[in-house]
Amino acid sequence: MSDAAVRTGGGDVRGAVDGDGVTRWLGIPYARVTRGRPPRPVEPWTGTREAVAFGAACPQPAGGDLVPGAALGAPTDEQCLSANVWAPSGDGPHPVLVWIYGGSFLTGAASQAMYDGAALARRGAVVVSLNYRVGPFGFLAPTPDLAERGWIANCGLHDVVAGLSWVRREIAAFGGDATNVTVFGESAGAGVIAHLLGAPGRAELFDRAILQSASTGRTFDAPTATLVTDAYVRALGGIDALFDATSEHLVDAVSKVMTDPAVFGAVGFMPFHPAIDGVLVSEAPDRAVQLGTHRGADLLVSVTRDEMTLFVDAATMEPERLRKRVSRYAAIGLDGADEIIHRYDDHLRASGLPHEPVDVWGAIYSDREMAMPTRRYLDHAAEHHDAVYGAYVDWSAPPRGDGRPLGAAHAVDLPFTFSTLDVEGWRDFLGATGGRAAAADRLAAYLGDAWVGFAGDGDPGWTRWREGRAMQGLGDTVRTVADPIGVRVALWDGIE
């Protein structure tokens, strides 16, 4: 694709060509927003639209500082449904990779600098990133009185469906193969994909999926969704505000919901989430995959070794606090907590990993919350489809400035995915400097090639999951690892 002028169903757009021959078109509208309603068709424009700046992000609270790259890179506005496209030089059609960003279903935008698609495009794919609604705009489920006024559940999922439909219709004009679309995302973005894998008409939207650090067991049922919505409406000051208040007021009310004791007790720090609606979501992803609803879609699922250390709240932990926390979290009593702590301590020592009480907690939390569910998900997926792959990210970042441990934490794979190590402080954050710089660059190149290869023909170039629960280890070295999660699963044997 060398011509930066393209005709779409909404009108003509003109992008820009960078020095490496990648053409980018930014901020192309794919749908329009009405608050609380499904996305509507875009309003066509006349003349040629200059597609050289990102579109607005969904209104949202300020991002945190857990990882670099929180800056949205664009203003916010409820009219936020736009697509960005990066296309390589040379004749297509090229396989298509569509990125869905994460952010706890509350924050995030396709305009964040770490999500630049140019490096993946240079490897031979047309890369698309989609904005979708987050927080109360995208994931506030309706109570009956809200439903009577037209509010629907899962607006954010409906947005992504509209965006993927746009890709199928329009991507050929950008040099993409509309019959070969892979959707990929991390964290909440992977959660969006996991829910859409079970949606009606999935095959009309995409052919393959890459899920990076997806939480597959978190879907709100009706009582949970109602609890959150009632709390949010109270924080707003009444139901009318949902329709009439400014977007700033809707964003300001989020903090009140997140600190509501009843809401926090039920859903933790993620009060906005996909919900069972009987339309797009009939089952949680971990149940849907057991039923084989993803059948026909090639899958690649990755998890980081130390997912939840990103969210550990202290640099150290007293042994007695660890004991009580593990007992409460795993519901195994103090004797069970003592035993599992002892087993994890031995395992971490034998593996050459940090093993202070805070490290033991991070490992237990990561395994129960993310690694074990990922292993079950892959097992069920492989029962229904052969082209299922796993990746185990074990690139260890150094401790944060306040001393809190990180290791191979949630989100460490993001700059490797896009080869954006040199963006916004990621290289220092990951410890990808000095003697590790070359290894980091090799890992980014390897992962990018694997993702583009998987998008091309469903094969990232490594062993399938069903062959001994094999996962590709992605760290300072790249190698095939036999069931790395199973080692920790075995630590729980006999724990009641």
C-alpha positions in Angstrom: 0.0 0.0 0.0 1.8 3.1 -1.2 -1.1 5.5 -1.9 -2.0 7.4 1.2 -5.4 8.3 -0.2 -8.1 5.7 0.4 -11.9 5.6 -0.2 -14.0 4.2 2.7 -17.7 3.8 3.1 -17.7 7.0 5.2 -15.7 9.0 2.8 -12.1 9.5 1.5 -9.2 9.6 4.0 -5.6 10.6 3.4 -2.8 9.3 5.7 0.9 9.8 5.8 3.9 7.6 4.9 6.8 7.4 7.3 10.5 6.9 6.5 10.3 3.1 6.5 7.5 3.0 4.0 4.7 2.3 6.5 1.5 4.3 5.8 -0.6 5.3 8.7 -4.2 6.6 8.8 -5.3 7.8 12.2 -8.6 8.7 13.7 -11.0 7.3 11.1 -14.5 7.3 12.5 -16.1 3.8 12.3 -19.3 4.5 14.3 -21.1 7.2 16.3 -22.1 7.2 20.0 -25.4 7.8 21.8 -24.9 7.4 25.5 -26.1 4.0 26.8 -27.1 2.8 23.3 -25.5 0.6 20.7 -23.1 2.4 18.3 -24.7 4.0 15.2 -23.5 4.2 11.6 -21.0 6.9 11.0 -22.1 10.1 9.3 -20.5 10.3 5.8 -18.3 13.2 5.1 -17.5 15.1 1.9 -14.1 15.8 0.5 -11.0 14.1 1.8 -10.5 13.7 5.5 -6.9 14.2 6.7 -6.3 11.1 8.8 -3.1 12.2 10.5 -4.1 12.6 14.2 -5.6 10.2 16.6 -9.3 10.5 17.4 -10.6 11.3 20.9 -10.4 8.8 23.7 -13.4 7.8 25.8 -13.8 10.1 28.9 -12.1 8.4 31.9 -10.4 8.9 35.2 -6.7 9.8 35.1 -4.5 6.8 34.5 -2.3 5.5 37.3 1.5 5.2 37.5 1.8 1.4 37.8 3.5 1.2 34.4 4.8 3.8 31.9 2.6 5.0 29.1 -0.5 6.1 30.9 -0.7 9.3 28.8 -3.7 9.0 26.4 -2.1 10.9 23.5 -5.4 12.5 22.6 -8.2 14.5 24.1 -11.3 12.8 25.5 -14.9 13.0 24.1 -17.9 10.7 24.1 -17.7 10.6 20.3 -14.6 8.4 20.5 -15.2 5.5 18.1 -12.4 5.6 15.6 -9.9 3.3 14.0 -6.2 3.7 13.3 -4.5 1.7 10.5 -0.8 1.0 9.7 0.0 -0.7 6.4 3.3 -2.0 5.1 4.7 -1.0 1.7 4.3 -3.6 -1.1 1.3 -5.3 -2.6 -1.1 -7.0 -0.4 -3.3 -8.4 0.7 -1.6 -8.7 4.1 -2.9 -10.4 7.2 -4.7 -8.1 9.5 -4.0 -7.6 13.3 -6.6 -5.6 15.2 -5.6 -4.3 18.6 -8.0 -4.0 21.6 -6.4 -2.0 24.5 -6.6 -2.8 28.2 -7.1 -0.7 31.2 -9.4 -2.6 33.7 -12.4 -1.8 31.4 -12.1 1.7 32.9 -9.2 3.5 31.1 -7.1 3.2 28.0 -7.0 4.4 24.4 -5.7 3.3 21.0 -3.7 6.5 20.9 -1.3 5.5 23.7 2.2 5.7 22.4 3.1 2.1 23.3 0.5 0.9 20.9 2.1 2.2 17.7 1.5 -0.4 15.0 4.4 0.6 12.7 6.8 -2.1 13.8 4.3 -4.9 13.3 3.3 -3.4 9.9 7.0 -3.5 8.8 6.9 -7.2 9.6 4.1 -7.7 7.0 0.7 -7.1 8.6 -1.9 -4.4 8.3 -2.4 -3.3 11.9 -5.6 -1.7 13.2 -6.3 -0.3 16.6 -9.8 0.5 17.8 -11.2 2.9 20.4 -14.1 1.7 22.4 -16.1 3.0 25.3 -14.9 2.2 28.8 -16.0 2.7 32.4 -19.7 3.7 32.9 -19.9 4.7 29.2 -19.0 1.2 28.1 -19.7 -1.3 30.9 -22.6 -0.1 33.1 -25.3 -2.8 32.9 -28.9 -1.5 33.1 -31.3 -2.1 35.9 -34.9 -2.7 34.6 -35.8 1.0 34.8 -32.7 1.9 32.9 -33.5 -0.8 30.3 -36.9 0.7 29.8 -35.2 4.0 28.8 -33.1 2.2 26.2 -29.8 1.7 28.1 -28.1 -1.5 27.1 -25.4 -3.7 28.7 -21.9 -4.0 27.2 -21.8 -0.9 25.1 -18.0 -1.3 24.9 -18.4 -4.8 23.4 -20.9 -3.6 20.9 -18.4 -0.9 19.9 -15.7 -3.5 19.2 -18.2 -5.5 17.2 -18.9 -2.4 15.1 -15.2 -1.8 14.7 -14.5 -5.3 13.6 -17.4 -5.2 11.1 -15.8 -2.0 9.8 -12.5 -3.8 9.4 -14.2 -6.6 7.4 -15.8 -4.1 5.1 -13.0 -1.6 4.6 -9.6 -3.1 5.2 -9.1 -4.3 1.7 -8.8 -0.7 0.6 -5.8 -0.4 3.0 -4.0 -3.5 1.6 -5.4 -5.9 4.2 -6.9 -9.3 3.7 -10.5 -9.0 4.9 -10.7 -12.8 5.0 -7.8 -13.1 7.5 -8.4 -11.0 10.6 -6.7 -11.7 13.9 -7.8 -9.7 17.0 -5.3 -9.3 19.8 -5.4 -7.5 23.1 -4.0 -7.4 26.6 -5.7 -7.5 30.1 -9.1 -5.9 29.7 -8.6 -5.9 25.9 -8.0 -9.6 26.0 -11.1 -9.9 28.2 -13.1 -8.1 25.5 -11.9 -10.7 23.0 -12.6 -13.6 25.4 -16.2 -12.5 25.7 -16.6 -12.0 22.0 -15.2 -15.5 21.3 -18.5 -16.7 22.7 -20.7 -14.2 21.0 -23.2 -15.0 18.2 -21.7 -14.4 14.7 -18.1 -14.4 16.0 -16.9 -15.9 12.7 -18.2 -12.9 10.9 -15.9 -10.7 13.0 -12.5 -12.4 13.2 -10.7 -15.6 12.4 -8.0 -15.8 15.1 -7.4 -14.4 18.5 -4.4 -13.6 20.7 -5.3 -13.1 24.4 -2.5 -11.6 26.5 -3.1 -11.8 30.3 -6.8 -12.2 30.0 -9.0 -12.7 33.1 -11.4 -15.3 31.8 -13.6 -15.9 34.8 -14.8 -12.4 35.6 -18.2 -11.7 34.1 -20.9 -9.9 36.1 -24.1 -11.8 36.7 -27.4 -9.9 37.2 -27.1 -9.3 41.0 -23.5 -8.1 40.7 -24.2 -5.8 37.8 -27.2 -4.4 39.7 -25.1 -3.8 42.8 -22.6 -1.7 40.8 -25.3 0.2 38.8 -27.3 1.1 41.9 -24.2 2.4 43.6 -23.1 4.3 40.6 -26.6 5.9 40.2 -26.5 6.9 43.8 -23.1 8.5 43.3 -24.4 10.4 40.4 -27.4 11.7 42.3 -30.1 9.9 40.4 -30.9 8.1 37.2 -31.6 11.2 35.1 -28.0 12.2 35.5 -27.0 9.1 33.4 -28.7 10.7 30.4 -28.4 14.4 31.2 -25.1 15.1 33.1 -21.8 16.0 31.5 -19.3 13.3 30.8 -17.1 15.0 33.4 -19.7 14.3 36.0 -20.0 10.7 35.0 -16.2 10.3 35.3 -16.1 12.1 38.7 -18.7 9.6 40.1 -16.4 6.6 39.4 -14.2 7.2 42.4 -17.2 7.0 44.7 -18.2 3.7 43.3 -14.7 2.3 43.6 -14.6 3.2 47.3 -18.1 1.9 48.1 -17.5 -0.9 50.6 -20.2 -3.1 49.2 -19.0 -2.8 45.7 -15.4 -3.3 46.6 -16.3 -6.4 48.6 -18.0 -7.9 45.6 -15.8 -6.9 42.7 -12.6 -5.4 44.1 -11.0 -2.6 42.1 -12.8 -3.4 38.8 -16.4 -2.1 39.2 -17.0 -2.0 35.4 -16.9 -5.3 33.5 -18.8 -7.2 30.8 -22.0 -8.6 32.1 -24.3 -11.5 31.1 -26.9 -9.9 28.7 -28.2 -12.8 26.6 -27.3 -10.8 23.5 -23.5 -10.8 23.1 -22.7 -12.6 26.4 -24.6 -15.6 27.5 -21.8 -17.3 29.4 -18.6 -16.2 31.1 -15.5 -17.0 28.9 -14.3 -19.8 31.1 -17.7 -21.6 30.7 -18.1 -20.6 27.0 -14.7 -22.2 26.1 -15.8 -25.4 27.8 -18.9 -25.4 25.5 -16.7 -25.0 22.4 -18.2 -21.6 21.4 -14.8 -20.5 20.1 -14.5 -23.5 17.8 -12.9 -22.6 14.5 -10.9 -19.7 15.8 -7.1 -20.3 16.2 -6.0 -19.2 19.6 -2.8 -18.0 21.2 -3.1 -17.3 25.0 -0.2 -15.8 27.0 0.3 -15.2 30.7 3.1 -13.5 32.6 4.8 -15.4 35.4 4.2 -12.8 38.1 1.0 -11.2 36.8 -0.3 -9.7 40.1 2.9 -8.4 41.5 2.0 -5.2 39.7 -0.8 -4.7 42.2 1.0 -5.7 45.4 0.7 -2.7 47.7 3.9 -2.8 49.7 7.6 -3.5 49.4 7.6 -5.9 52.3 5.1 -8.0 54.2 5.3 -9.3 57.7 5.0 -13.2 57.9 1.9 -13.0 60.1 0.2 -10.7 57.7 1.1 -13.0 54.8 -0.4 -16.0 56.7 -3.7 -14.2 57.4 -4.0 -12.9 53.9 -3.4 -16.2 52.2 -5.8 -17.9 54.6 -8.5 -15.4 53.8 -7.8 -15.2 50.1 -7.7 -18.9 49.4 -10.2 -19.9 52.1 -7.9 -22.6 53.4 -7.5 -21.8 57.1 -4.4 -20.9 58.9 -2.9 -24.4 58.8 -3.5 -24.6 55.1 -1.9 -21.2 54.7 1.1 -22.3 56.6 1.6 -25.3 54.4 1.1 -23.5 51.0 3.4 -20.7 52.1 6.1 -23.2 53.0 5.7 -24.9 49.6 5.9 -21.7 47.7 8.9 -20.6 49.7 10.7 -23.8 48.8 9.6 -23.6 45.1 10.8 -20.0 44.7 14.1 -20.7 46.4 14.7 -23.7 44.2 13.8 -21.7 41.1 16.3 -18.9 42.0 13.5 -16.4 42.4 13.0 -13.9 45.3 11.2 -15.6 48.2 10.6 -13.0 50.8 7.0 -13.0 52.2 5.9 -10.3 49.8 7.3 -12.5 46.9 5.4 -15.5 48.2 2.2 -13.5 48.3 2.8 -12.2 44.7 3.3 -15.7 43.4 0.2 -17.1 45.2 -1.9 -14.2 44.0 -0.7 -14.4 40.5 -1.2 -18.2 40.2 -4.7 -18.2 41.7 -5.9 -15.1 39.8 -4.3 -15.6 36.4 -2.0 -18.5 35.7 -4.2 -21.4 36.9 -7.3 -20.0 35.0 -5.2 -19.6 31.9 -4.1 -23.2 32.1 -7.7 -24.4 32.4 -8.8 -22.1 29.6 -6.1 -23.6 27.3 -7.0 -27.1 28.3 -10.7 -26.5 27.4 -9.8 -24.7 24.2 -7.6 -27.5 23.0 -10.5 -30.0 23.5 -12.4 -28.3 20.7 -9.7 -26.9 18.4 -6.2 -28.0 17.4 -4.5 -24.7 16.7 -4.2 -23.6 20.3 -0.9 -22.1 21.6 0.4 -20.9 24.9 3.1 -18.3 25.8 4.7 -17.8 29.2 6.3 -14.4 29.6 9.1 -14.4 32.2 11.0 -11.3 31.4 11.7 -9.9 34.9 11.6 -6.2 35.5 13.6 -4.8 38.4 11.8 -3.6 41.6 10.0 -0.3 41.4 11.6 2.8 42.9 9.8 2.3 46.2 11.2 -1.2 46.4 8.0 -3.1 45.6 8.8 -6.3 43.6 7.8 -6.7 40.0 9.4 -9.6 38.2 7.5 -10.7 35.2 4.5 -8.6 36.1 1.2 -7.8 34.3 1.8 -5.6 31.2 5.6 -6.3 30.9 4.8 -7.8 27.5 3.3 -4.6 26.0 6.4 -2.9 24.7 7.7 -6.2 23.4 4.5 -6.7 21.4 4.8 -3.4 19.6 8.6 -3.0 19.7 8.1 0.3 21.6 10.7 -0.3 24.3 12.1 3.2 23.8 8.8 4.9 24.4 7.9 6.7 27.6 10.5 5.1 29.9 9.6 1.4 29.2 13.2 0.3 28.7 14.3 1.5 32.2 11.1 0.2 33.7 11.8 -3.3 32.3 15.5 -3.3 33.0 16.1 -3.6 29.3 19.3 -1.6 29.4 23.0 -2.3 29.6 23.8 -6.0 29.3 20.1 -6.9 28.8 19.4 -4.4 26.0 20.3 -6.8 23.2 18.2 -9.6 24.7 15.2 -7.2 25.0 15.5 -6.2 21.4 15.7 -9.9 20.3 12.6 -10.7 22.3 10.7 -7.8 20.8 11.7 -8.9 17.3 10.8 -12.6 18.1 7.5 -11.8 19.6 6.5 -9.4 16.7 7.4 -12.1 14.1 5.4 -14.7 16.0 2.3 -12.5 16.2 2.5 -11.6 12.5 3.2 -15.3 11.7 0.2 -16.4 13.7 -2.0 -13.8 12.0 -0.8 -15.1 8.6 -1.5 -18.8 8.9 -2.4 -19.6 12.5 1.1 -20.8 13.4 3.4 -18.6 15.6 6.2 -21.1 14.9 6.1 -23.1 18.1 4.7 -26.2 19.7 0.9 -26.5 20.2 -0.6 -26.6 23.7 -2.0 -30.1 23.4 1.6 -31.5 23.0 2.3 -31.7 26.7 0.8 -28.3 27.6 3.8 -26.7 25.9 4.2 -23.0 26.2 6.8 -20.7 24.6 8.9 -19.1 27.3 9.4 -15.4 26.4 12.2 -13.8 28.5 15.9 -13.2 28.3 15.9 -16.4 26.3 13.2 -17.9 24.2 12.5 -21.6 24.5 9.8 -24.2 24.7 8.7 -25.0 28.3 6.7 -28.0 29.2 3.7 -27.0 31.4 5.4 -24.3 33.5 2.1 -23.5 35.2 1.6 -27.1 36.2 4.6 -27.0 38.5 2.8 -24.4 40.7 -0.6 -26.2 40.3 1.0 -29.2 41.9 1.9 -27.1 45.0 -1.8 -27.1 45.9 -2.1 -30.9 46.0 -3.8 -31.9 49.2 -4.5 -28.3 50.3 -8.1 -28.3 51.6 
